[in-house]
Amino acid sequence: MLPSAQRLTSPEHFRAVVRRGRRSGGPTVVLHLLVPDSGAVVATPRAGFVVSKAVGTAVTRNRVKRRLRHLVAERLDGLPAHALLVVRALPAAAAASYDDLARELDRCLARVVPDGVPA
């Protein structure tokens, strides 16, 4: 579980990250990462998740969300200090194994984390 200080909950933040952030996608997930200026109000990286009904039933969506939340929690320390991350699950995430989601998440994170930005 992500601590509340590391959760992205504001609709305005979600909207800003999706519109202005760097994007990387794959068959199971799409990541949006926004690293605001150093004057940002957040002091730690924050993550939010979007799992639509297209992914499956409520049970399936919650399973996918729990897996993604756990995977992202392990990787938040590698993000820049003020980073805002939105992870959007695609329908294929419902059938993906935990290891497949981990590999896809790592690949997408490697593409969106800007070079030269300290973690």
N, CA, C and O atoms as CSV, one atom per row, in Angstrom:
chain,resi,resn,atom,element,x,y,z
A,1,MET,N,N,0.840,-1.180,0.000
A,1,MET,CA,C,0.000,0.000,0.000
A,1,MET,C,C,0.880,1.237,0.000
A,1,MET,O,O,1.900,1.287,0.688
A,2,LEU,N,N,0.491,2.208,-0.755
A,2,LEU,CA,C,1.226,3.472,-0.784
A,2,LEU,C,C,0.821,4.334,0.405
A,2,LEU,O,O,-0.366,4.443,0.714
A,3,PRO,N,N,1.791,4.944,1.072
A,3,PRO,CA,C,1.436,5.901,2.128
A,3,PRO,C,C,0.679,7.075,1.522
A,3,PRO,O,O,0.840,7.375,0.339
A,4,SER,N,N,-0.139,7.732,2.318
A,4,SER,CA,C,-0.956,8.823,1.788
A,4,SER,C,C,-0.105,9.957,1.217
A,4,SER,O,O,-0.549,10.661,0.309
A,5,ALA,N,N,1.095,10.142,1.726
A,5,ALA,CA,C,1.972,11.194,1.204
A,5,ALA,C,C,2.451,10.887,-0.214
A,5,ALA,O,O,2.927,11.783,-0.911
A,6,GLN,N,N,2.331,9.642,-0.643
A,6,GLN,CA,C,2.804,9.254,-1.968
A,6,GLN,C,C,1.662,8.939,-2.931
A,6,GLN,O,O,1.896,8.415,-4.019
A,7,ARG,N,N,0.431,9.257,-2.536
A,7,ARG,CA,C,-0.723,9.016,-3.398
A,7,ARG,C,C,-1.094,10.282,-4.156
A,7,ARG,O,O,-1.082,11.383,-3.606
A,8,LEU,N,N,-1.413,10.107,-5.393
A,8,LEU,CA,C,-1.906,11.198,-6.226
A,8,LEU,C,C,-3.422,11.063,-6.253
A,8,LEU,O,O,-3.947,10.086,-6.788
A,9,THR,N,N,-4.130,12.034,-5.681
A,9,THR,CA,C,-5.581,11.911,-5.565
A,9,THR,C,C,-6.342,13.060,-6.219
A,9,THR,O,O,-7.519,12.902,-6.542
A,10,SER,N,N,-5.721,14.178,-6.417
A,10,SER,CA,C,-6.401,15.353,-6.937
A,10,SER,C,C,-6.679,15.220,-8.442
A,10,SER,O,O,-5.769,14.917,-9.214
A,11,PRO,N,N,-7.925,15.444,-8.856
A,11,PRO,CA,C,-8.224,15.398,-10.294
A,11,PRO,C,C,-7.405,16.407,-11.098
A,11,PRO,O,O,-7.063,16.149,-12.253
A,12,GLU,N,N,-7.091,17.543,-10.498
A,12,GLU,CA,C,-6.282,18.549,-11.195
A,12,GLU,C,C,-4.875,18.031,-11.452
A,12,GLU,O,O,-4.308,18.265,-12.520
A,13,HIS,N,N,-4.308,17.325,-10.471
A,13,HIS,CA,C,-2.970,16.764,-10.660
A,13,HIS,C,C,-2.992,15.674,-11.729
A,13,HIS,O,O,-2.102,15.624,-12.577
A,14,PHE,N,N,-4.003,14.800,-11.698
A,14,PHE,CA,C,-4.123,13.768,-12.729
A,14,PHE,C,C,-4.178,14.415,-14.113
A,14,PHE,O,O,-3.476,13.999,-15.035
A,15,ARG,N,N,-5.015,15.430,-14.240
A,15,ARG,CA,C,-5.189,16.107,-15.524
A,15,ARG,C,C,-3.876,16.738,-15.989
A,15,ARG,O,O,-3.514,16.620,-17.160
A,16,ALA,N,N,-3.161,17.404,-15.083
A,16,ALA,CA,C,-1.900,18.052,-15.437
A,16,ALA,C,C,-0.851,17.032,-15.871
A,16,ALA,O,O,-0.127,17.258,-16.841
A,17,VAL,N,N,-0.770,15.927,-15.166
A,17,VAL,CA,C,0.225,14.905,-15.500
A,17,VAL,C,C,-0.068,14.298,-16.864
A,17,VAL,O,O,0.841,14.116,-17.673
A,18,VAL,N,N,-1.329,13.987,-17.120
A,18,VAL,CA,C,-1.679,13.364,-18.397
A,18,VAL,C,C,-1.490,14.342,-19.554
A,18,VAL,O,O,-1.061,13.943,-20.637
A,19,ARG,N,N,-1.802,15.601,-19.341
A,19,ARG,CA,C,-1.691,16.584,-20.432
A,19,ARG,C,C,-0.262,17.048,-20.687
A,19,ARG,O,O,0.134,17.212,-21.841
A,20,ARG,N,N,0.519,17.264,-19.629
A,20,ARG,CA,C,1.846,17.865,-19.802
A,20,ARG,C,C,3.003,16.911,-19.552
A,20,ARG,O,O,4.147,17.262,-19.839
A,21,GLY,N,N,2.748,15.723,-19.031
A,21,GLY,CA,C,3.818,14.802,-18.674
A,21,GLY,C,C,4.360,14.031,-19.862
A,21,GLY,O,O,3.775,14.009,-20.945
A,22,ARG,N,N,5.501,13.401,-19.620
A,22,ARG,CA,C,6.086,12.519,-20.626
A,22,ARG,C,C,5.315,11.214,-20.606
A,22,ARG,O,O,4.891,10.757,-19.544
A,23,ARG,N,N,5.128,10.606,-21.776
A,23,ARG,CA,C,4.280,9.430,-21.902
A,23,ARG,C,C,5.059,8.275,-22.495
A,23,ARG,O,O,5.869,8.449,-23.405
A,24,SER,N,N,4.796,7.080,-21.957
A,24,SER,CA,C,5.343,5.861,-22.529
A,24,SER,C,C,4.316,4.758,-22.346
A,24,SER,O,O,3.739,4.604,-21.270
A,25,GLY,N,N,4.095,4.000,-23.393
A,25,GLY,CA,C,3.076,2.965,-23.310
A,25,GLY,C,C,3.560,1.640,-23.831
A,25,GLY,O,O,4.565,1.549,-24.535
A,26,GLY,N,N,2.835,0.634,-23.475
A,26,GLY,CA,C,3.100,-0.719,-23.922
A,26,GLY,C,C,1.789,-1.468,-24.042
A,26,GLY,O,O,0.721,-0.856,-24.038
A,27,PRO,N,N,1.856,-2.778,-24.147
A,27,PRO,CA,C,0.628,-3.552,-24.314
A,27,PRO,C,C,-0.249,-3.607,-23.063
A,27,PRO,O,O,-1.454,-3.836,-23.176
A,28,THR,N,N,0.322,-3.405,-21.880
A,28,THR,CA,C,-0.467,-3.554,-20.656
A,28,THR,C,C,-0.660,-2.267,-19.879
A,28,THR,O,O,-1.667,-2.124,-19.185
A,29,VAL,N,N,0.271,-1.324,-19.969
A,29,VAL,CA,C,0.165,-0.075,-19.200
A,29,VAL,C,C,0.642,1.116,-20.020
A,29,VAL,O,O,1.418,0.978,-20.965
A,30,VAL,N,N,0.156,2.289,-19.630
A,30,VAL,CA,C,0.638,3.562,-20.165
A,30,VAL,C,C,1.028,4.408,-18.964
A,30,VAL,O,O,0.253,4.556,-18.019
A,31,LEU,N,N,2.240,4.964,-19.004
A,31,LEU,CA,C,2.724,5.814,-17.918
A,31,LEU,C,C,2.789,7.258,-18.375
A,31,LEU,O,O,3.143,7.548,-19.518
A,32,HIS,N,N,2.445,8.156,-17.470
A,32,HIS,CA,C,2.609,9.588,-17.683
A,32,HIS,C,C,3.416,10.097,-16.495
A,32,HIS,O,O,3.031,9.876,-15.346
A,33,LEU,N,N,4.524,10.774,-16.755
A,33,LEU,CA,C,5.375,11.289,-15.686
A,33,LEU,C,C,5.591,12.779,-15.891
A,33,LEU,O,O,5.998,13.226,-16.963
A,34,LEU,N,N,5.311,13.529,-14.846
A,34,LEU,CA,C,5.531,14.977,-14.865
A,34,LEU,C,C,6.478,15.326,-13.731
A,34,LEU,O,O,6.224,14.990,-12.574
A,35,VAL,N,N,7.575,16.002,-14.067
A,35,VAL,CA,C,8.510,16.482,-13.058
A,35,VAL,C,C,8.402,18.001,-13.055
A,35,VAL,O,O,9.034,18.673,-13.871
A,36,PRO,N,N,7.587,18.554,-12.122
A,36,PRO,CA,C,7.397,20.003,-12.092
A,36,PRO,C,C,8.662,20.723,-11.627
A,36,PRO,O,O,9.636,20.096,-11.210
A,37,ASP,N,N,8.624,22.041,-11.708
A,37,ASP,CA,C,9.752,22.853,-11.257
A,37,ASP,C,C,10.049,22.561,-9.789
A,37,ASP,O,O,9.218,22.001,-9.074
A,38,SER,N,N,11.232,22.944,-9.356
A,38,SER,CA,C,11.639,22.667,-7.977
A,38,SER,C,C,10.749,23.382,-6.963
A,38,SER,O,O,10.764,23.019,-5.787
A,39,GLY,N,N,9.983,24.375,-7.372
A,39,GLY,CA,C,9.089,25.087,-6.467
A,39,GLY,C,C,7.762,24.375,-6.264
A,39,GLY,O,O,6.806,24.976,-5.775
A,40,ALA,N,N,7.693,23.115,-6.629
A,40,ALA,CA,C,6.441,22.364,-6.527
A,40,ALA,C,C,6.048,22.151,-5.070
A,40,ALA,O,O,6.888,22.184,-4.171
A,41,VAL,N,N,4.776,21.935,-4.861
A,41,VAL,CA,C,4.260,21.772,-3.500
A,41,VAL,C,C,4.486,20.366,-2.951
A,41,VAL,O,O,4.424,20.168,-1.738
A,42,VAL,N,N,4.748,19.386,-3.817
A,42,VAL,CA,C,4.970,18.026,-3.335
A,42,VAL,C,C,6.453,17.812,-3.066
A,42,VAL,O,O,7.299,18.253,-3.844
A,43,ALA,N,N,6.766,17.140,-1.972
A,43,ALA,CA,C,8.156,16.916,-1.601
A,43,ALA,C,C,8.620,15.510,-1.946
A,43,ALA,O,O,9.821,15.256,-2.041
A,44,THR,N,N,7.681,14.602,-2.132
A,44,THR,CA,C,8.027,13.222,-2.474
A,44,THR,C,C,7.333,12.852,-3.769
A,44,THR,O,O,6.340,13.474,-4.144
A,45,PRO,N,N,7.849,11.843,-4.455
A,45,PRO,CA,C,7.141,11.383,-5.659
A,45,PRO,C,C,5.757,10.877,-5.289
A,45,PRO,O,O,5.567,10.279,-4.230
A,46,ARG,N,N,4.799,11.119,-6.164
A,46,ARG,CA,C,3.426,10.657,-5.947
A,46,ARG,C,C,2.975,9.857,-7.152
A,46,ARG,O,O,3.395,10.118,-8.280
A,47,ALA,N,N,2.120,8.884,-6.903
A,47,ALA,CA,C,1.621,8.030,-7.980
A,47,ALA,C,C,0.113,7.890,-7.879
A,47,ALA,O,O,-0.450,7.835,-6.785
A,48,GLY,N,N,-0.530,7.832,-9.037
A,48,GLY,CA,C,-1.960,7.607,-9.128
A,48,GLY,C,C,-2.230,6.560,-10.189
A,48,GLY,O,O,-1.404,6.334,-11.074
A,49,PHE,N,N,-3.389,5.920,-10.101
A,49,PHE,CA,C,-3.697,4.805,-10.986
A,49,PHE,C,C,-5.062,4.998,-11.628
A,49,PHE,O,O,-6.001,5.485,-11.000
A,50,VAL,N,N,-5.150,4.604,-12.897
A,50,VAL,CA,C,-6.400,4.647,-13.643
A,50,VAL,C,C,-6.634,3.241,-14.193
A,50,VAL,O,O,-5.875,2.745,-15.025
A,51,VAL,N,N,-7.697,2.618,-13.709
A,51,VAL,CA,C,-8.052,1.280,-14.181
A,51,VAL,C,C,-9.532,1.331,-14.551
A,51,VAL,O,O,-10.399,1.299,-13.678
A,52,SER,N,N,-9.812,1.412,-15.847
A,52,SER,CA,C,-11.188,1.597,-16.306
A,52,SER,C,C,-11.949,0.276,-16.359
A,52,SER,O,O,-11.374,-0.798,-16.185
A,53,LYS,N,N,-13.238,0.377,-16.601
A,53,LYS,CA,C,-14.089,-0.806,-16.705
A,53,LYS,C,C,-13.725,-1.677,-17.896
A,53,LYS,O,O,-14.115,-2.843,-17.951
A,54,ALA,N,N,-12.985,-1.126,-18.850
A,54,ALA,CA,C,-12.558,-1.919,-19.997
A,54,ALA,C,C,-11.595,-3.027,-19.579
A,54,ALA,O,O,-11.434,-4.011,-20.300
A,55,VAL,N,N,-10.955,-2.875,-18.422
A,55,VAL,CA,C,-10.009,-3.881,-17.936
A,55,VAL,C,C,-10.743,-5.141,-17.495
A,55,VAL,O,O,-10.216,-6.244,-17.644
A,56,GLY,N,N,-11.945,-4.994,-16.959
A,56,GLY,CA,C,-12.699,-6.177,-16.551
A,56,GLY,C,C,-13.669,-5.864,-15.433
A,56,GLY,O,O,-14.035,-4.711,-15.205
A,57,THR,N,N,-14.076,-6.908,-14.745
A,57,THR,CA,C,-15.006,-6.762,-13.638
A,57,THR,C,C,-14.325,-6.054,-12.472
A,57,THR,O,O,-13.117,-5.819,-12.502
A,58,ALA,N,N,-15.097,-5.718,-11.453
A,58,ALA,CA,C,-14.546,-5.013,-10.294
A,58,ALA,C,C,-13.439,-5.825,-9.625
A,58,ALA,O,O,-12.431,-5.269,-9.189
A,59,VAL,N,N,-13.628,-7.120,-9.547
A,59,VAL,CA,C,-12.613,-7.982,-8.933
A,59,VAL,C,C,-11.318,-7.928,-9.736
A,59,VAL,O,O,-10.232,-7.821,-9.165
A,60,THR,N,N,-11.431,-8.000,-11.039
A,60,THR,CA,C,-10.258,-7.950,-11.916
A,60,THR,C,C,-9.575,-6.593,-11.832
A,60,THR,O,O,-8.351,-6.515,-11.728
A,61,ARG,N,N,-10.363,-5.525,-11.876
A,61,ARG,CA,C,-9.780,-4.179,-11.798
A,61,ARG,C,C,-9.042,-3.978,-10.482
A,61,ARG,O,O,-7.950,-3.410,-10.468
A,62,ASN,N,N,-9.618,-4.431,-9.387
A,62,ASN,CA,C,-8.955,-4.275,-8.097
A,62,ASN,C,C,-7.681,-5.101,-8.004
A,62,ASN,O,O,-6.703,-4.662,-7.400
A,63,ARG,N,N,-7.681,-6.293,-8.596
A,63,ARG,CA,C,-6.467,-7.117,-8.598
A,63,ARG,C,C,-5.351,-6.419,-9.385
A,63,ARG,O,O,-4.204,-6.370,-8.942
A,64,VAL,N,N,-5.702,-5.885,-10.549
A,64,VAL,CA,C,-4.721,-5.173,-11.368
A,64,VAL,C,C,-4.200,-3.947,-10.617
A,64,VAL,O,O,-2.999,-3.679,-10.614
A,65,LYS,N,N,-5.102,-3.210,-9.986
A,65,LYS,CA,C,-4.697,-2.016,-9.251
A,65,LYS,C,C,-3.777,-2.360,-8.084
A,65,LYS,O,O,-2.792,-1.660,-7.852
A,66,ARG,N,N,-4.079,-3.420,-7.352
A,66,ARG,CA,C,-3.218,-3.844,-6.229
A,66,ARG,C,C,-1.834,-4.229,-6.722
A,66,ARG,O,O,-0.829,-3.856,-6.117
A,67,ARG,N,N,-1.780,-4.973,-7.817
A,67,ARG,CA,C,-0.477,-5.365,-8.375
A,67,ARG,C,C,0.331,-4.136,-8.790
A,67,ARG,O,O,1.511,-4.019,-8.460
A,68,LEU,N,N,-0.307,-3.232,-9.509
A,68,LEU,CA,C,0.399,-2.031,-9.965
A,68,LEU,C,C,0.840,-1.163,-8.795
A,68,LEU,O,O,1.947,-0.625,-8.802
A,69,ARG,N,N,-0.021,-1.023,-7.789
A,69,ARG,CA,C,0.318,-0.223,-6.615
A,69,ARG,C,C,1.556,-0.787,-5.915
A,69,ARG,O,O,2.442,-0.034,-5.511
A,70,HIS,N,N,1.614,-2.105,-5.774
A,70,HIS,CA,C,2.756,-2.737,-5.128
A,70,HIS,C,C,4.018,-2.551,-5.960
A,70,HIS,O,O,5.078,-2.244,-5.413
A,71,LEU,N,N,3.920,-2.732,-7.266
A,71,LEU,CA,C,5.085,-2.569,-8.144
A,71,LEU,C,C,5.598,-1.135,-8.138
A,71,LEU,O,O,6.807,-0.906,-8.095
A,72,VAL,N,N,4.687,-0.172,-8.180
A,72,VAL,CA,C,5.097,1.237,-8.197
A,72,VAL,C,C,5.704,1.638,-6.856
A,72,VAL,O,O,6.667,2.405,-6.827
A,73,ALA,N,N,5.166,1.140,-5.753
A,73,ALA,CA,C,5.691,1.473,-4.429
A,73,ALA,C,C,7.164,1.089,-4.319
A,73,ALA,O,O,7.943,1.797,-3.682
A,74,GLU,N,N,7.548,-0.021,-4.933
A,74,GLU,CA,C,8.942,-0.461,-4.911
A,74,GLU,C,C,9.845,0.438,-5.748
A,74,GLU,O,O,11.055,0.484,-5.522
A,75,ARG,N,N,9.266,1.157,-6.715
A,75,ARG,CA,C,10.070,1.931,-7.660
A,75,ARG,C,C,10.014,3.442,-7.438
A,75,ARG,O,O,10.691,4.184,-8.151
A,76,LEU,N,N,9.239,3.912,-6.486
A,76,LEU,CA,C,9.103,5.358,-6.259
A,76,LEU,C,C,10.406,6.022,-5.847
A,76,LEU,O,O,10.631,7.188,-6.170
A,77,ASP,N,N,11.266,5.303,-5.139
A,77,ASP,CA,C,12.544,5.899,-4.714
A,77,ASP,C,C,13.441,6.233,-5.898
A,77,ASP,O,O,14.323,7.084,-5.778
A,78,GLY,N,N,13.235,5.586,-7.028
A,78,GLY,CA,C,14.039,5.847,-8.208
A,78,GLY,C,C,13.553,7.022,-9.045
A,78,GLY,O,O,14.169,7.361,-10.055
A,79,LEU,N,N,12.449,7.647,-8.630
A,79,LEU,CA,C,11.904,8.789,-9.372
A,79,LEU,C,C,12.456,10.095,-8.813
A,79,LEU,O,O,12.866,10.144,-7.653
A,80,PRO,N,N,12.472,11.145,-9.616
A,80,PRO,CA,C,12.876,12.458,-9.107
A,80,PRO,C,C,11.989,12.890,-7.939
A,80,PRO,O,O,10.847,12.447,-7.823
A,81,ALA,N,N,12.517,13.747,-7.085
A,81,ALA,CA,C,11.868,14.097,-5.818
A,81,ALA,C,C,10.457,14.658,-5.974
A,81,ALA,O,O,9.596,14.349,-5.150
A,82,HIS,N,N,10.189,15.453,-6.976
A,82,HIS,CA,C,8.886,16.102,-7.116
A,82,HIS,C,C,8.014,15.452,-8.185
A,82,HIS,O,O,7.032,16.047,-8.627
A,83,ALA,N,N,8.361,14.244,-8.600
A,83,ALA,CA,C,7.681,13.606,-9.727
A,83,ALA,C,C,6.235,13.239,-9.400
A,83,ALA,O,O,5.900,12.850,-8.281
A,84,LEU,N,N,5.401,13.378,-10.415
A,84,LEU,CA,C,4.004,12.941,-10.352
A,84,LEU,C,C,3.828,11.888,-11.443
A,84,LEU,O,O,4.118,12.147,-12.611
A,85,LEU,N,N,3.358,10.709,-11.068
A,85,LEU,CA,C,3.249,9.587,-11.985
A,85,LEU,C,C,1.805,9.105,-12.047
A,85,LEU,O,O,1.156,8.919,-11.017
A,86,VAL,N,N,1.310,8.905,-13.265
A,86,VAL,CA,C,-0.009,8.306,-13.461
A,86,VAL,C,C,0.194,7.023,-14.258
A,86,VAL,O,O,0.797,7.034,-15.331
A,87,VAL,N,N,-0.314,5.921,-13.723
A,87,VAL,CA,C,-0.228,4.619,-14.372
A,87,VAL,C,C,-1.638,4.249,-14.821
A,87,VAL,O,O,-2.548,4.116,-14.003
A,88,ARG,N,N,-1.802,4.086,-16.127
A,88,ARG,CA,C,-3.103,3.710,-16.677
A,88,ARG,C,C,-3.023,2.276,-17.180
A,88,ARG,O,O,-2.210,1.959,-18.048
A,89,ALA,N,N,-3.864,1.419,-16.635
A,89,ALA,CA,C,-3.889,0.013,-17.039
A,89,ALA,C,C,-4.721,-0.143,-18.301
A,89,ALA,O,O,-5.792,0.449,-18.429
A,90,LEU,N,N,-4.226,-0.934,-19.218
A,90,LEU,CA,C,-4.952,-1.266,-20.434
A,90,LEU,C,C,-5.641,-2.617,-20.255
A,90,LEU,O,O,-5.275,-3.366,-19.350
A,91,PRO,N,N,-6.625,-2.950,-21.088
A,91,PRO,CA,C,-7.349,-4.218,-20.915
A,91,PRO,C,C,-6.448,-5.452,-20.858
A,91,PRO,O,O,-6.785,-6.420,-20.177
A,92,ALA,N,N,-5.323,-5.438,-21.549
A,92,ALA,CA,C,-4.421,-6.593,-21.533
A,92,ALA,C,C,-3.784,-6.821,-20.167
A,92,ALA,O,O,-3.263,-7.905,-19.905
A,93,ALA,N,N,-3.818,-5.811,-19.287
A,93,ALA,CA,C,-3.237,-5.957,-17.949
A,93,ALA,C,C,-3.987,-6.994,-17.125
A,93,ALA,O,O,-3.416,-7.576,-16.203
A,94,ALA,N,N,-5.248,-7.233,-17.437
A,94,ALA,CA,C,-6.043,-8.205,-16.693
A,94,ALA,C,C,-5.488,-9.620,-16.851
A,94,ALA,O,O,-5.546,-10.419,-15.917
A,95,ALA,N,N,-4.956,-9.928,-18.019
A,95,ALA,CA,C,-4.438,-11.267,-18.279
A,95,ALA,C,C,-2.934,-11.365,-18.039
A,95,ALA,O,O,-2.375,-12.461,-18.099
A,96,ALA,N,N,-2.279,-10.261,-17.772
A,96,ALA,CA,C,-0.825,-10.256,-17.599
A,96,ALA,C,C,-0.443,-10.785,-16.224
A,96,ALA,O,O,-1.149,-10.561,-15.240
A,97,SER,N,N,0.672,-11.481,-16.169
A,97,SER,CA,C,1.170,-11.962,-14.881
A,97,SER,C,C,1.848,-10.811,-14.139
A,97,SER,O,O,2.119,-9.752,-14.706
A,98,TYR,N,N,2.111,-11.048,-12.869
A,98,TYR,CA,C,2.788,-10.046,-12.040
A,98,TYR,C,C,4.153,-9.701,-12.645
A,98,TYR,O,O,4.527,-8.530,-12.704
A,99,ASP,N,N,4.890,-10.712,-13.089
A,99,ASP,CA,C,6.212,-10.486,-13.677
A,99,ASP,C,C,6.122,-9.715,-14.992
A,99,ASP,O,O,6.975,-8.875,-15.277
A,100,ASP,N,N,5.095,-9.997,-15.793
A,100,ASP,CA,C,4.911,-9.253,-17.041
A,100,ASP,C,C,4.643,-7.778,-16.755
A,100,ASP,O,O,5.192,-6.898,-17.418
A,101,LEU,N,N,3.790,-7.516,-15.756
A,101,LEU,CA,C,3.510,-6.127,-15.385
A,101,LEU,C,C,4.776,-5.434,-14.882
A,101,LEU,O,O,5.011,-4.267,-15.198
A,102,ALA,N,N,5.582,-6.137,-14.110
A,102,ALA,CA,C,6.827,-5.565,-13.575
A,102,ALA,C,C,7.780,-5.204,-14.709
A,102,ALA,O,O,8.355,-4.116,-14.717
A,103,ARG,N,N,7.948,-6.109,-15.662
A,103,ARG,CA,C,8.845,-5.834,-16.798
A,103,ARG,C,C,8.348,-4.646,-17.615
A,103,ARG,O,O,9.131,-3.776,-17.994
A,104,GLU,N,N,7.051,-4.613,-17.883
A,104,GLU,CA,C,6.483,-3.515,-18.670
A,104,GLU,C,C,6.615,-2.186,-17.935
A,104,GLU,O,O,6.928,-1.163,-18.545
A,105,LEU,N,N,6.380,-2.199,-16.642
A,105,LEU,CA,C,6.509,-0.990,-15.837
A,105,LEU,C,C,7.948,-0.485,-15.852
A,105,LEU,O,O,8.179,0.713,-16.016
A,106,ASP,N,N,8.911,-1.377,-15.684
A,106,ASP,CA,C,10.322,-0.988,-15.711
A,106,ASP,C,C,10.713,-0.409,-17.069
A,106,ASP,O,O,11.426,0.592,-17.143
A,107,ARG,N,N,10.242,-1.041,-18.135
A,107,ARG,CA,C,10.574,-0.557,-19.485
A,107,ARG,C,C,10.003,0.838,-19.714
A,107,ARG,O,O,10.688,1.716,-20.239
A,108,CYS,N,N,8.760,1.038,-19.324
A,108,CYS,CA,C,8.126,2.342,-19.513
A,108,CYS,C,C,8.765,3.407,-18.617
A,108,CYS,O,O,8.957,4.544,-19.050
A,109,LEU,N,N,9.091,3.055,-17.391
A,109,LEU,CA,C,9.742,4.021,-16.497
A,109,LEU,C,C,11.098,4.448,-17.045
A,109,LEU,O,O,11.464,5.620,-16.955
A,110,ALA,N,N,11.840,3.509,-17.608
A,110,ALA,CA,C,13.149,3.841,-18.175
A,110,ALA,C,C,13.010,4.841,-19.318
A,110,ALA,O,O,13.919,5.633,-19.567
A,111,ARG,N,N,11.882,4.805,-20.009
A,111,ARG,CA,C,11.683,5.713,-21.141
A,111,ARG,C,C,11.194,7.092,-20.721
A,111,ARG,O,O,11.476,8.071,-21.413
A,112,VAL,N,N,10.468,7.204,-19.606
A,112,VAL,CA,C,9.898,8.513,-19.241
A,112,VAL,C,C,10.719,9.285,-18.226
A,112,VAL,O,O,10.583,10.505,-18.144
A,113,VAL,N,N,11.567,8.621,-17.449
A,113,VAL,CA,C,12.377,9.351,-16.466
A,113,VAL,C,C,13.441,10.121,-17.236
A,113,VAL,O,O,14.256,9.527,-17.943
A,114,PRO,N,N,13.433,11.453,-17.099
A,114,PRO,CA,C,14.380,12.267,-17.863
A,114,PRO,C,C,15.821,12.037,-17.418
A,114,PRO,O,O,16.101,11.843,-16.235
A,115,ASP,N,N,16.725,12.065,-18.395
A,115,ASP,CA,C,18.155,11.919,-18.090
A,115,ASP,C,C,18.643,13.166,-17.373
A,115,ASP,O,O,18.219,14.282,-17.670
A,116,GLY,N,N,19.536,12.952,-16.432
A,116,GLY,CA,C,20.142,14.088,-15.732
A,116,GLY,C,C,19.316,14.652,-14.590
A,116,GLY,O,O,19.749,15.596,-13.929
A,117,VAL,N,N,18.131,14.096,-14.341
A,117,VAL,CA,C,17.312,14.559,-13.224
A,117,VAL,C,C,17.604,13.648,-12.037
A,117,VAL,O,O,17.367,12.443,-12.123
A,118,PRO,N,N,18.106,14.187,-10.941
A,118,PRO,CA,C,18.450,13.327,-9.814
A,118,PRO,C,C,17.217,12.712,-9.183
A,118,PRO,O,O,16.143,13.313,-9.148
A,119,ALA,N,N,17.399,11.498,-8.687
A,119,ALA,CA,C,16.296,10.800,-8.024
A,119,ALA,C,C,16.141,11.258,-6.598
A,119,ALA,O,O,15.260,10.776,-5.887
